[in-house]
C-alpha cells in the first residue's frame, strides 16, 4: 500500500438539501458512517458537517490512496445515501473540490 502524502486524496463536497429532507439526510449520513466505522480507520478520515443555515452539508474526506477511496465509495449504504440525496431535489448541484494537503498540525493517518 502506498502511504506517501503526495498520493493522499482530499475531497470536499458541499450541497444544499431542501429543508424537509434535512432529517432524512442526517439519518442516511449516520447509516453510511456506521458502515465506514467498520472499515480500517487508518486509511481514511471522513467528516460531515451541517452549516449554520441548517440545510447545507459539507463532507470532507481524506483517503490515504485511491484503493481505499474506491472501496468506501462502493459501500451500499453510501451509494444509497448519494442516490437519495440526489433524488431529493437539491438546491443546485453539489460542489466537488479536490484538494492537496499543504500542512497539518498532526498526522492524519495515525
ROSE-4610 file (N, C-alpha, C; in Angstrom, 1 decimal, always signed):
// ROSE-4610
residu = [X/X/X/X/X/X/X/X/X/X/X/X/X/X/X/X/X/X/X/X/X/X/X/X/X/X/X/X/X/X/X/X/X/X/X/X/X/X/X/X/X/X/X/X/X/X/X/X/X/X/X/X/X/X/X/X/X/X/X/X/X/X/X/X/X/X/X/X/X/X/X/X/X/X/X/X/X/X/X/X/X/X/X/X/X/X/X/X/X/X/X/X/X/X/X/X/X/X/X/X/X/X/X/X/X/X/X/X/X/X/X/X/X/X/X/X/X/X/X/X/X/X/X/X/X/X/X/X/X/X/X/X/X/X/X/X/X/X/X/X/X/X/X/X/X/X/X/X/X/X/X/X/X/X/X/X/X/X/X/X/X/X/X/X/X/X/X/X/X/X/X/X/X/X/X/X/X/X/X/X/X/X/X/X/X/X/X/X/X/X/X/X/X/X/X/X/X/X/X/X/X/X/X/X/X/X/X/X/X/X/X/X/X/X/X/X/X/X/X/X/X/X/X/X/X/X/X/X/X/X/X/X/X/X/X/X/X/X/X/X/X/X/X/X/X/X/X/X/X/X/X/X/X/X/X/X/X/X/X/X/X/X/X/X/X/X/X/X/X/X/X/X/X/X/X/X/X/X/X/X/X/X/X/X/X/X/X/X/X/X/X/X/X/X/X/X/X/X/X/X/X/X/X/X/X/X/X/X/X/X/X/X/X/X/X/X/X/X/X/X/X/X/X/X/X/X/X/X/X/X]
num = [1/1/1/2/2/2/3/3/3/4/4/4/5/5/5/6/6/6/7/7/7/8/8/8/9/9/9/10/10/10/11/11/11/12/12/12/13/13/13/14/14/14/15/15/15/16/16/16/17/17/17/18/18/18/19/19/19/20/20/20/21/21/21/22/22/22/23/23/23/24/24/24/25/25/25/26/26/26/27/27/27/28/28/28/29/29/29/30/30/30/31/31/31/32/32/32/33/33/33/34/34/34/35/35/35/36/36/36/37/37/37/38/38/38/39/39/39/40/40/40/41/41/41/42/42/42/43/43/43/44/44/44/45/45/45/46/46/46/47/47/47/48/48/48/49/49/49/50/50/50/51/51/51/52/52/52/53/53/53/54/54/54/55/55/55/56/56/56/57/57/57/58/58/58/59/59/59/60/60/60/61/61/61/62/62/62/63/63/63/64/64/64/65/65/65/66/66/66/67/67/67/68/68/68/69/69/69/70/70/70/71/71/71/72/72/72/73/73/73/74/74/74/75/75/75/76/76/76/77/77/77/78/78/78/79/79/79/80/80/80/81/81/81/82/82/82/83/83/83/84/84/84/85/85/85/86/86/86/87/87/87/88/88/88/89/89/89/90/90/90/91/91/91/92/92/92/93/93/93/94/94/94/95/95/95/96/96/96/97/97/97/98/98/98/99/99/99/100/100/100/101/101/101/102/102/102/103/103/103/104/104/104/105/105/105/106/106/106/107/107/107/108/108/108/109/109/109/110/110/110]
x = [+0.8/+0.0/+0.9/+0.5/+1.3/+0.9/+1.8/+1.4/+2.0/+2.5/+3.1/+2.1/+2.3/+1.4/+1.0/+1.9/+1.5/+0.4/+0.2/-0.8/-2.1/-2.2/-3.4/-4.4/-5.7/-6.8/-7.6/-7.9/-8.7/-9.8/-11.1/-12.2/-13.2/-13.7/-14.7/-15.9/-17.0/-18.3/-19.3/-19.8/-20.8/-22.1/-23.2/-24.5/-25.6/-26.7/-27.8/-29.1/-29.7/-30.9/-32.1/-33.3/-34.5/-34.7/-35.3/-35.5/-36.2/-37.1/-37.9/-37.1/-35.9/-35.0/-33.9/-33.7/-32.5/-32.5/-33.6/-33.6/-33.3/-33.9/-33.6/-32.1/-31.6/-30.2/-29.3/-29.6/-28.8/-28.9/-30.1/-30.2/-29.3/-29.4/-28.6/-27.1/-26.7/-25.3/-24.8/-25.7/-25.4/-25.3/-26.1/-26.1/-24.7/-24.4/-23.1/-21.9/-22.0/-20.8/-20.7/-21.8/-21.7/-20.9/-21.2/-20.5/-19.1/-18.8/-17.4/-16.6/-17.2/-16.5/-16.1/-16.7/-16.4/-15.2/-14.7/-13.6/-12.3/-11.2/-9.9/-9.8/-9.7/-9.8/-8.4/-7.4/-6.0/-5.8/-6.8/-6.6/-7.4/-8.3/-9.1/-9.7/-10.1/-10.8/-12.0/-13.2/-14.4/-15.2/-15.5/-16.3/-17.4/-18.6/-19.7/-20.1/-20.5/-20.8/-22.1/-22.8/-24.1/-23.8/-24.0/-23.8/-24.8/-24.6/-25.5/-26.9/-27.0/-28.3/-29.2/-28.7/-29.4/-29.8/-29.3/-29.6/-28.4/-27.3/-26.1/-25.2/-24.8/-23.9/-22.5/-21.5/-20.1/-19.5/-19.0/-18.4/-16.9/-16.0/-14.6/-14.0/-13.3/-12.8/-11.3/-10.5/-9.1/-8.9/-8.4/-8.1/-6.6/-6.1/-4.7/-4.3/-5.2/-4.9/-6.2/-6.1/-7.2/-7.9/-7.2/-7.7/-8.8/-8.5/-9.4/-10.6/-10.3/-11.4/-12.4/-12.0/-12.9/-13.7/-13.0/-13.6/-14.8/-14.5/-15.6/-16.7/-16.4/-17.4/-18.3/-17.9/-18.6/-19.5/-19.5/-20.3/-21.7/-22.6/-24.0/-24.7/-24.5/-25.2/-24.7/-23.5/-23.0/-23.7/-23.7/-24.4/-25.9/-26.5/-27.9/-28.1/-27.2/-27.2/-27.1/-26.2/-26.0/-27.2/-27.8/-29.0/-30.2/-30.4/-31.5/-31.3/-30.1/-29.7/-30.0/-29.5/-29.7/-31.1/-31.9/-33.3/-34.2/-33.7/-34.5/-34.8/-34.1/-34.3/-33.4/-32.1/-31.1/-31.3/-30.9/-30.9/-29.5/-29.5/-28.3/-27.6/-26.5/-25.6/-24.6/-24.2/-23.2/-21.9/-21.1/-19.8/-18.8/-18.0/-16.9/-15.6/-14.7/-13.4/-12.4/-11.4/-10.3/-9.2/-8.6/-7.6/-6.3/-5.3/-4.0/-3.5/-3.0/-2.6/-1.3/-1.3/-0.1/+0.6/-0.2/+0.4/-0.7/-0.4/-1.3/-0.7/-1.5/-1.0/-0.7/-1.1/-0.9/-0.9/-0.4/-0.5/-1.9/-2.4/-3.8/-4.1/-3.1/-3.4/-2.6/-2.7/-2.1/-3.1]
y = [-1.2/+0.0/+1.2/+2.2/+3.5/+4.5/+4.8/+5.7/+7.1/+7.4/+8.7/+9.8/+10.9/+12.0/+12.6/+12.6/+13.1/+12.3/+11.1/+10.2/+10.3/+11.1/+11.3/+12.0/+11.6/+12.2/+12.9/+14.2/+15.0/+15.6/+15.3/+15.8/+16.5/+17.7/+18.4/+18.5/+18.1/+18.1/+19.0/+20.0/+20.9/+20.8/+20.7/+20.6/+21.1/+21.6/+22.1/+21.3/+20.7/+20.0/+20.9/+20.5/+21.2/+21.0/+21.9/+21.8/+20.5/+20.1/+18.9/+17.6/+17.7/+16.5/+16.4/+17.5/+17.6/+16.4/+16.1/+15.0/+13.6/+13.4/+12.1/+12.0/+13.2/+13.2/+12.9/+13.5/+13.2/+11.7/+11.1/+9.7/+8.8/+9.2/+8.5/+8.6/+9.8/+10.0/+9.1/+9.1/+8.2/+6.8/+6.3/+4.9/+4.6/+5.4/+5.1/+5.3/+6.3/+6.5/+5.3/+4.6/+3.4/+2.3/+2.2/+1.3/+1.7/+3.0/+3.4/+3.1/+3.2/+2.9/+1.5/+0.6/-0.8/-1.1/-0.1/-0.3/+0.1/-0.2/+0.2/+1.7/+2.3/+3.8/+4.4/+3.6/+4.2/+4.5/+4.3/+4.6/+5.8/+6.3/+7.4/+8.1/+9.4/+10.2/+10.8/+10.7/+11.2/+12.0/+13.2/+14.0/+14.7/+14.8/+15.5/+16.6/+17.8/+19.0/+19.5/+20.2/+21.0/+22.4/+23.3/+24.7/+25.4/+26.6/+27.4/+27.6/+27.5/+27.6/+26.4/+25.4/+24.2/+23.3/+23.6/+22.7/+22.5/+23.2/+23.0/+22.1/+21.0/+20.0/+20.1/+19.8/+19.8/+18.5/+17.7/+16.4/+16.6/+16.3/+16.4/+15.1/+14.5/+13.2/+13.2/+12.5/+12.3/+10.8/+10.4/+9.0/+8.8/+7.8/+7.5/+7.3/+6.6/+6.3/+6.0/+5.8/+5.6/+4.2/+3.3/+2.0/+2.1/+2.8/+2.9/+3.8/+4.8/+5.7/+4.9/+4.1/+3.3/+2.3/+1.7/+0.7/+1.4/+2.6/+3.3/+3.7/+4.3/+4.8/+3.7/+2.5/+1.3/+0.7/+1.2/+0.6/+0.9/-0.1/+0.1/+1.2/+1.4/+2.4/+3.8/+4.0/+5.2/+5.5/+4.5/+4.6/+5.0/+4.4/+4.7/+6.1/+6.6/+8.0/+8.9/+8.7/+9.5/+9.6/+8.4/+8.3/+9.0/+8.8/+9.5/+11.0/+11.4/+12.9/+13.5/+12.9/+13.4/+13.5/+12.4/+12.4/+13.3/+13.9/+14.7/+16.1/+16.5/+17.8/+18.8/+18.7/+19.6/+21.0/+21.9/+23.3/+23.5/+23.3/+23.4/+22.1/+22.1/+20.9/+20.8/+19.6/+19.5/+20.1/+20.8/+21.3/+20.4/+19.9/+18.9/+19.6/+19.6/+20.3/+19.2/+19.0/+18.1/+19.0/+18.6/+19.5/+18.7/+19.5/+18.9/+19.4/+18.5/+18.8/+19.7/+20.7/+21.6/+21.4/+21.4/+21.2/+20.9/+20.1/+19.7/+19.8/+20.1/+20.2/+18.8/+17.7/+16.4/+15.4/+14.2/+13.2/+12.8/+12.7/+12.4/+10.9/+10.1/+8.6/+7.9/+8.4/+7.7/+7.2]
z = [+0.0/+0.0/+0.0/-0.8/-0.9/+0.2/+1.1/+2.2/+2.0/+0.8/+0.6/+0.7/+1.4/+1.5/+0.1/-0.8/-2.1/-2.9/-2.4/-3.0/-2.3/-1.2/-0.4/-1.3/-1.2/-1.9/-0.9/-1.1/-0.3/-1.1/-0.6/-1.4/-0.4/-0.9/-0.2/-1.1/-0.5/-1.3/-0.5/-1.1/-0.5/-1.3/-0.6/-1.2/-0.3/-0.9/-0.1/-0.4/+0.7/+0.5/+0.8/+0.4/+0.8/+2.3/+3.0/+4.5/+4.9/+4.1/+4.5/+4.4/+3.7/+3.6/+4.6/+5.3/+6.2/+7.2/+7.8/+8.8/+8.2/+7.0/+6.3/+5.9/+5.4/+5.0/+6.2/+7.4/+8.6/+8.9/+8.8/+9.1/+8.1/+6.8/+5.8/+6.0/+6.5/+6.8/+7.9/+9.0/+10.1/+9.8/+8.8/+8.4/+7.7/+6.7/+6.0/+6.9/+7.8/+8.7/+9.6/+10.0/+10.8/+10.0/+8.7/+7.9/+7.7/+7.6/+7.4/+8.7/+9.8/+11.1/+11.2/+10.5/+10.5/+9.6/+8.8/+8.0/+8.8/+8.2/+8.8/+8.8/+10.0/+10.1/+10.0/+9.7/+9.5/+8.0/+7.2/+5.8/+5.3/+6.1/+5.7/+6.9/+6.6/+7.5/+6.8/+7.4/+6.7/+7.7/+7.4/+8.3/+7.5/+8.2/+7.6/+8.5/+7.9/+8.7/+8.2/+9.1/+8.7/+8.9/+7.9/+8.0/+8.9/+9.2/+10.1/+9.4/+8.1/+7.5/+7.7/+8.3/+8.7/+7.5/+6.3/+5.2/+4.2/+4.4/+3.6/+4.3/+3.6/+4.2/+3.5/+4.3/+3.8/+4.2/+3.3/+3.6/+3.2/+4.1/+3.9/+4.1/+3.1/+3.2/+2.8/+3.6/+3.3/+3.1/+2.0/+1.7/+1.5/+2.1/+2.0/+0.6/-0.2/-1.6/-2.3/-3.6/-4.5/-4.1/-3.7/-3.4/-2.3/-1.2/-0.1/-0.5/-1.3/-1.8/-2.5/-3.5/-4.3/-3.4/-2.4/-1.5/-0.8/-0.2/+0.6/-0.3/-1.4/-2.3/-2.9/-2.8/-3.3/-2.2/-1.0/+0.1/-0.1/-0.1/-0.5/+0.3/+1.6/+2.3/+1.8/+1.4/+0.8/-0.5/-1.3/-2.6/-2.5/-1.5/-1.2/-0.7/+0.2/+0.6/-0.6/-1.5/-2.7/-3.5/-3.8/-4.6/-4.0/-2.7/-2.1/-2.0/-1.7/-1.7/-3.1/-4.1/-5.4/-5.9/-5.5/-5.9/-5.1/-4.0/-3.1/-3.6/-4.7/-5.2/-4.6/-4.8/-4.3/-4.8/-3.9/-4.3/-5.1/-6.3/-7.1/-7.2/-7.9/-8.0/-6.9/-6.4/-5.4/-6.0/-5.1/-5.5/-5.0/-5.9/-5.5/-5.8/-4.7/-4.8/-4.4/-5.3/-5.0/-4.4/-3.3/-2.7/-2.4/-2.2/-1.9/-0.5/+0.3/+1.6/+1.6/+2.3/+2.4/+3.7/+4.8/+6.2/+7.1/+8.2/+9.2/+10.5/+11.5/+12.9/+13.5/+12.8/+13.3/+12.1/+12.3/+11.3/+11.1/+9.8/+9.6/+9.7/+9.3/+9.3/+10.4/+11.6/+12.7/+13.7]
